[in-house]
């Protein structure tokens, strides 16, 4: 997971190998294996949730898709701290939602792990900002 944390922040294999004091070849092999596992994990979650897949980026740990059942876009993320998270685009009343604080915490964790700074706004807007930054 440490290799994943460093890789998702944009570090090169050479930088990671120096930090962890392992060979660059070891890091390359680990990254390739991690990307394959993350790809399978993201697509498996999409399939289980009947989400049409538009884009998968295992290197950045995300999948973009669409839920025909709910008629909305979906963003699935993988992070070392929170594992897999499935986010359905919606415009809800976040201020009154009992899950608001948990959403904010997870969104902040996702952003921090990727080195992204988020504004202090409601969770639905934070999510839009985060997913835009991840996809860039």
C-alpha positions in Angstrom: 0.0 0.0 0.0 2.9 2.3 0.6 3.9 2.0 -3.0 0.3 2.8 -4.0 0.2 5.9 -1.8 3.4 7.2 -3.3 2.5 6.3 -6.9 -0.9 7.9 -6.7 0.8 11.2 -5.7 2.6 11.1 -9.0 6.0 9.9 -7.8 8.2 8.0 -10.3 9.4 4.5 -9.7 12.9 5.8 -9.2 11.7 8.2 -6.5 9.7 5.5 -4.8 12.6 3.0 -4.9 14.9 5.6 -3.2 12.4 6.4 -0.5 11.6 2.8 0.3 15.2 1.6 -0.3 14.2 -1.1 -2.7 15.1 -1.7 -6.3 13.5 0.2 -9.1 12.7 -3.1 -10.8 10.8 -4.2 -7.6 8.8 -1.0 -7.7 7.9 -1.4 -11.4 6.7 -5.0 -10.8 4.7 -3.9 -7.8 3.1 -1.0 -9.6 2.1 -3.3 -12.6 0.6 -5.8 -10.2 -1.2 -3.0 -8.2 -2.6 -1.5 -11.4 -4.0 -4.9 -12.5 -5.6 -5.5 -9.1 -7.1 -2.0 -8.9 -8.4 -2.4 -12.5 -10.1 -5.7 -11.6 -11.4 -4.2 -8.4 -12.9 -1.1 -10.0 -14.5 -3.0 -12.9 -15.8 -5.7 -10.5 -17.5 -3.1 -8.4 -19.0 -1.5 -11.5 -20.3 -4.8 -12.7 -21.8 -5.7 -9.3 -23.6 -2.3 -9.3 -24.7 -2.6 -12.9 -22.7 0.5 -13.9 -21.9 1.1 -17.6 -18.2 1.8 -17.8 -17.0 4.9 -19.6 -13.4 5.1 -18.4 -11.1 3.2 -16.1 -7.8 4.7 -14.9 -6.2 2.1 -12.6 -3.1 4.2 -12.3 -5.1 7.0 -10.7 -7.5 4.7 -9.0 -10.8 5.7 -10.6 -13.6 4.6 -12.8 -16.2 6.8 -14.5 -19.5 5.3 -15.5 -23.3 5.6 -15.7 -26.0 4.0 -13.7 -29.0 3.3 -15.9 -31.0 2.2 -12.8 -30.6 5.7 -11.2 -30.1 7.6 -14.3 -26.9 9.3 -13.2 -23.2 9.4 -13.6 -21.1 7.4 -11.2 -17.5 7.8 -10.1 -15.8 4.8 -8.3 -12.5 5.4 -6.5 -9.9 3.3 -4.8 -7.7 4.7 -2.1 -5.4 3.1 0.5 -7.2 4.7 3.4 -10.9 4.2 2.3 -10.7 1.3 -0.1 -13.4 1.3 -2.8 -16.0 4.1 -2.8 -18.9 4.4 -5.1 -20.2 8.0 -5.7 -23.5 8.7 -7.6 -23.9 12.2 -8.9 -26.8 14.0 -7.4 -28.0 17.3 -6.1 -29.2 16.6 -2.6 -29.6 18.5 0.5 -26.2 17.8 2.0 -26.8 20.1 5.0 -29.6 17.9 6.3 -28.1 14.5 5.4 -27.0 12.4 8.4 -24.0 11.1 6.2 -22.7 14.6 5.5 -19.7 14.5 7.9 -18.7 11.0 6.7 -18.8 12.1 3.1 -16.7 15.2 3.9 -14.2 13.0 5.7 -13.9 10.5 2.9 -13.7 13.2 0.2 -10.9 15.0 2.1 -9.1 11.7 2.5 -9.4 10.9 -1.2 -8.1 14.4 -2.0 -5.2 14.3 0.5 -4.0 11.0 -0.8 -3.9 12.4 -4.3 -2.3 15.7 -3.3 -5.5 17.7 -4.2 -6.7 20.7 -2.2 -10.5 21.1 -1.9 -12.5 24.2 -1.1 -14.8 24.4 1.9 -18.1 23.7 0.3 -20.9 21.2 0.5 -20.0 17.5 -0.2 -21.7 17.4 -3.6 -19.7 20.3 -4.8 -16.5 18.9 -3.1 -17.1 15.6 -5.0 -17.5 17.4 -8.3 -14.3 19.3 -7.7 -12.4 16.2 -6.6 -13.5 14.0 -9.5 -12.7 16.8 -12.0 -9.2 17.1 -10.5 -8.6 13.3 -10.5 -9.7 13.0 -14.1 -7.4 15.7 -15.4 
